[in-house]
Amino acid sequence: MLPPHLKYVFLANGGNKPVVTSNALKGSKEEKMILVLKVNEGAVGWTLSDPKGISPFYCMHKIHLEQDYCWQKQYKSKC
């Protein structure tokens, strides 16, 4: 869920290729931004495999936990 000052704009039909933009961007300014993104969409990595020459292992990380570790949310704990 996005903060209230942001929104999704989709560059392809069917809700594909989402871009996060400001709610304050309206009318022709938003249209110009979408046009620039569509013209240059090859420069945007939509999946981890899109950026050529960059291993997905550089984009991912793992958090190793002890076996008996109890996951706690920030405010509510059920441990």
Number of C-alpha atoms within 10 A of each C-alpha: 5 8 7 8 9 14 16 14 16 13 16 10 7 7 10 11 17 13 13 11 15 14 12 11 13 9 8 9 11 15 12 11 12 18 13 10 15 15 9 10 14 11 11 12 12 14 9 14 11 14 14 9 7 11 12 14 8 8 8 8 8 5 5 6 9 7 6 6 8 11 10 10 8 6 5 7 9 7 7
